[in-house]
Amino acid sequence: MTALRKTVISDIDGTLIKHGHTAQKILTNETDSELLKNVKEAFDYWDLTGTCIILTTGRRESCRAHTEWELEQLGLTWDHLIMGVGSGPRLLINDYEPVEGPNGTTVTPKAISYNVERDYGLDLDYLDELEVYGTVEE
């Protein structure tokens, strides 16, 4: 059985890079991007395993070119970049997958939520427990 391609959806500011960017700072290049803890390691793993990476940000569409340049300078790769999402709570909605087992049918959630402390970075051990990160056989 072939494993299905996983998808990671992540915010940028305060989750992947240090928070504090405003549109004015971005457009006038007054920002110093700081990659947060374990972000590069997680992205390298996801890239290696073919994980679909979708980035979201509250940054305005007019900041797209600089945002893409900034992410590239930090060595991050992604599949889709969604600009202009609200800065309020974000809700991910998905279904359960029915799984037939020896004791009948159970369900497995297809969406997992992982909230991080602003500007903390990623906890790779916790991501491993969620089965969205792990080791790669050499």
Secondary structure, DSSP 4 states (H G I P E B T S, - for coil): -PPPPPEEEEESBTTTB-S---HHHHHTT-----BPBTHHHHHHHHHHTT-EEEEE-SS-GGGHHHHHHHHHHTT---SEEE----SS-------EEEEEETTEEEEEES-------TTTB--HHHHHHTTS------
